[in-house]
Each structure stands twice: as structure tokens, then as C-alpha cells.
Amino acid sequence: MSAAENHPRKSWVLLHVGNRRFALPAESVMELAPPVRLHNFPHTSRLIAGVIVRRGRIVPVYDVSPILCGRESSVHRFYLIAERTFGNASEASAIPVNGECELATSEMQPPQENAPPYFAGVLATENENIDVLDLQELVSAGMNSPATGNHAEPRP
Amino acid sequence: MKIATQDTAKSRRSRPSEAVILFCIGTQTFAIAADAVQEIRSTDSLATAAVEMELAEVPKVRHLVERSHRTYYVVSGCAHFGLRVTRPTLVLILRQIRTAVLVDSIERMADVSSVHALPQAFQGEERQWYRGLIYLEDRVIPVIKPDGFLTPEEFARLDRAAKSIEARNELEGAVQA
């Protein structure tokens, strides 16, 4: 059974990263957080821009713009907080997003041919095809991408 | 309806806390459990006692010091955490581990009631570096693992290098005598 068949018509959160729109399954999204302070400290994990504090919890922030848009996005107005699984456990994870998110109901189609593994499928809306993100695959892609510098140095 | 007794209020107030030392390397603040630190010395005061050593496999250690008949390896905090090189002025001599750490300054001491686990998203060397994170006065500060500065393998290499330095010094002493 394909991923698309696994996902009949259901709810999606549409988000803006860079100048593109993507979708995440609504059930994985916990909240849209305001632009709170991003805290940095030395680490060597790729893709992690820092952490934010939300409702007493420390939430890692994944900067997925370089993977999705090919460059770092300078405008982050909100953080979309979604659940990422680690084996049997799960953890709140934040993605910086540019604008307001929308809720949409649609049926996911299979991903386009040669689409990267972090696109689980496509939502066909009136004007555009919106790629559905697989957060786990997206983060793995970031972790496996070549190093771009000394990530131990906290980013400004 | 239950009325909170004095005991309940007291137990809430007496939530266990831990004393930590906040210190800086460059612009970054770190925390370490106060009871993990034996002594804080200025680098100047240790300069005469420090023995130079250079080991390509452990470049973050450039000196060793003898304290109370124990050899401590002096780790550069900048090199360990991959930070920009600064001019450290203080040395934290750790209590149960033969490690001393070069830092720039001590910020202050603080009492913390909880240490948050490092999120699973962090999968790099930082899992060895940090015990967790504290949230203090609108800052997230990593709490250092005292035994995370040097691995057992690095200690073994450094011990071998220290022995050969000692042997060389003894030989030079004997020749001079």
C-alpha cells in the first residue's frame, strides 16, 4: 500500500518556508508559536539552529530552509511546533516559518517522480501543488548533508 | 475540599535545588555543578606549575599541572566546544576527574531546581558534553558533564605522554647533576 493510500482525505497544516508552501499532517502539529527568543549554545548537530522555551519545555529548532529552499531564510515570524518520534518516544520540534499557517483538508497524492524522500506526497490545491513534508526524513536529510562549517560555534 | 497544610506548603518550598557555577568562554555561558569543582585559580598563578605538552591526538590539552600529587590535564574550553579562541584567565580544577578547564570568567553562582534533559534532537558530541540544560532568567544554559572533557582513551594517551615527559625530565636532571 502506498503512502498516498495510507492518507485518505484528511487535515493538513500549510506552512511557508522561504517563498514556498509545504504541508504537514495536522495531527503531528502541536501549535504555532510566536517569535520567541532563540537560544544558542555550542553543539555539533547539523540542522539545529538552537532551542526555544515553550510552555516550560525546551524545544529544539530545526532550520530546514537550506534543505527546502537552498538557503537560510532570513525572515522567521513564527515557530511551527510538531511532534518528531524517536523510537517509541516523541519530542516537540520547532520549524521556523515565515507567515501564518492554514488548515486545509485534502487528499494526498503520491510524491512526484524523483522527489526527495522527505516529500511524502503532494496536495493538489486550486493554484499549486504543495509538497507534504515527512519531518523524520527531512531531519535525516539535514543530518546527512555535508557539513557547511563549524556548527559548534553558536549561530548569531 | 482539602486545605493545604503547612507541611504541604513547606515541602513545596523545600524543592531540592543544586548549586551551580556559571562561567563564560567567549560570549557563551555554561553551568557546572559547584560540587564538581575543587578549586578555581587564575592562569597566572598556575603558570609556573604548568608543564607544556603537545599531543596531536588531543590538541585541546596543551599543559598538565600537578596538584596534591595528582596530574591534571588542562583542557582549553574554546577548543573543546569548538568556540573562537579567547584569552582564558581562570582554570577550573575539577574534583573527581583529573581535568582542569581553561575559562574566561566566572559569572556567578546560582541555585537551580531542575535540569532539563538535552533534547533527543541533539545527537552530536554535545551528548557527551552536557548533562542537560537549565532555564535561568530567560536564558538556556548548558550544564557541563565534568567527565565529558576527556574520554578514557584520551586519558590513556595523555598518561603515556606525561610519563615520557617525566622520564625525559629525570634524564635531563641526571645529566645536569
Interface residues (C-beta under 8 A of the other chain):
Chain A: R37 H39 F41 P42 H43 T44 S45 R46 I48 V51 V53 R57 I58 V59 P60 Y62 R84 F86 A89 E91 S93 V139 M143 N150 H151 A152 E153 P154
Chain B: Q28 F30 F81 G82 L83 R84 H116 P119 Q120 A121 F122 Q123 G124 E125 E126 W129 L133 Y135 D138 R139 V140 I141 P142
